Amino acid sequence: MRQQFLIAPMVMCGLILSACERETEEEKVERTYQEVNVIDETNLSEVLLTAADPNEAVTYFQGAAAKNPDRIDLQRGLAISLSRAKRTTEAAAAWKKVTTMKGAANVDKVEYADALVRAGNWSQARTVLDSVPPTYETFKRYRLEAVVADSKQDWKRADHFYETAVGLTTRPGGVMNNWGYSKLTRGQYAEAERLFTEAIQQDKSLFTAKNNLVLARAAQGNYSLPVVPMTQVERAMLLNTMGISAVKQGDVATAKNLFREAIATHPQHYDEAVRSLRALEEA
């Protein structure tokens, strides 16, 4: 009888242990699903941040961040997506939030400063950049430092940071163009011309640098096209730019000739140059 009495508790213990084992297996399965979801979510996030429509990415990350407000990766994804969508005010607010979260890094502060610059908040951008340790040296940090210094007309500081930024990238064409434009606004036309020429040597596709180059040359009274690679359409547009510069400097006869040449050069009807020429001829 004693043995029969002991059987029931033993069976119960076995059932309890079996239940515990089943629960553990269920937990393992759940964890596995969670791990798969994280992997899938990571892949989806990467796709949304690169290939997807920026506004679709914004919608995704807004929903994901709302469900997981403490996950800095999702908040970063939202901030990046807003920046890509050119929703500058929202992007600045999103990056500000990222910088306050656990796990935030200096790179987040730099991105916040970039969003502030794009939103036109130069003073706050300067404050944020000042909070980044001087030991954090990246191309983007110094490029931003340079343009912020430009906005304050702190030319010495701007030149220092432009020079530093150029040394931190293998593709300095864009920052050389920015530096040249800074020189152009200061009236240092020869220096601007040199920098624009170097920017084009680095990147022959930089039409903005080509356009700025003819502005710098025209400001010095030089209305000949520079010897740089250009398409026929680009040639016409540069001639038109020089024509506009000539008008601003009161050289109407030269402007007319440049507009005529631009019209003749363009492979299609060049309405902008036609309107400019007509306005001068009717004046």
Residue pairs with C-beta under 8 A, 6 or more apart in sequence:
41 64
44 60
45 61
45 73
45 74
45 77
48 56
48 57
48 60
48 61
48 77
48 81
49 57
49 77
49 80
49 81
49 84
52 60
54 81
54 82
54 84
54 85
54 86
55 85
57 77
57 81
57 84
57 85
58 78
58 81
58 82
58 85
58 87
60 81
61 74
61 77
61 78
61 81
62 78
64 71
64 74
64 77
65 71
65 74
65 75
65 77
65 78
68 74
69 75
70 101
70 102
72 98
72 101
72 102
72 103
72 104
75 94
75 97
75 98
75 101
76 98
76 108
78 94
79 91
79 94
79 95
79 97
79 98
79 111
79 115
80 111
82 90
82 91
82 94
83 91
83 95
83 111
83 114
83 115
83 118
85 91
86 118
88 115
88 118
88 119
89 119
91 115
91 118
91 119
92 112
92 115
92 116
92 118
92 119
92 121
94 115
95 108
95 111
95 112
95 115
96 112
98 104
98 108
98 111
98 112
99 108
99 109
99 112
99 128
106 132
106 133
106 136
107 138
109 128
109 129
109 131
109 132
110 129
110 132
110 136
110 138
110 140
110 141
110 144
112 128
113 125
113 128
113 129
113 132
113 144
113 148
114 125
114 140
114 144
116 122
116 124
116 125
116 128
117 125
117 144
117 147
117 148
122 148
122 151
122 152
125 144
125 148
126 148
126 152
129 141
129 144
129 145
129 148
132 141
137 164
137 168
138 168
139 165
139 168
139 169
139 175
142 161
142 162
142 164
142 165
142 168
143 161
143 162
143 165
143 175
143 178
145 157
145 161
145 165
146 158
146 161
146 162
146 165
146 175
146 178
146 179
146 182
147 158
147 178
149 155
149 157
149 158
149 161
150 158
150 182
150 185
155 182
155 186
158 182
159 179
162 175
162 178
162 179
162 182
165 172
165 175
166 172
166 175
166 176
166 179
169 175
171 202
171 203
172 199
172 202
173 199
173 200
173 202
173 203
173 206
173 209
174 199
174 203
174 206
176 195
176 196
176 198
176 199
176 202
176 209
177 195
177 196
177 199
177 206
177 208
177 209
177 212
179 195
180 191
180 192
180 193
180 194
180 195
180 196
180 199
180 209
180 212
180 213
180 216
181 192
181 212
183 189
183 191
183 192
183 195
184 192
184 212
184 215
184 216
184 219
189 216
189 217
189 219
189 220
190 216
190 220
192 212
192 216
193 213
193 216
193 217
193 220
196 209
196 210
196 212
196 213
196 216
197 213
197 226
197 228
199 206
199 209
200 206
200 209
200 210
200 213
200 228
200 229
203 209
204 228
204 229
207 234
207 237
210 226
210 228
210 230
210 234
210 238
211 237
211 238
211 241
213 226
213 228
214 225
214 226
214 238
214 241
214 242
214 245
215 241
215 245
217 223
217 224
217 226
217 242
218 241
218 242
218 245
218 246
218 249
219 245
219 249
221 249
223 242
223 245
223 246
223 254
223 258
225 235
225 238
225 239
225 242
230 238
232 265
232 266
232 267
233 266
233 267
235 265
236 262
236 263
236 265
236 266
236 267
236 270
236 273
237 262
239 258
239 259
239 261
239 262
239 265
239 273
240 258
240 259
240 262
240 270
240 272
240 273
240 276
242 258
243 254
243 255
243 256
243 258
243 259
243 262
243 273
243 276
244 255
244 276
246 252
246 254
246 255
246 258
247 255
247 276
247 280
252 280
252 283
255 276
255 280
256 277
256 280
256 281
259 273
259 274
259 276
259 277
259 280
260 277
262 270
262 273
263 270
263 273
263 274
263 277
266 273
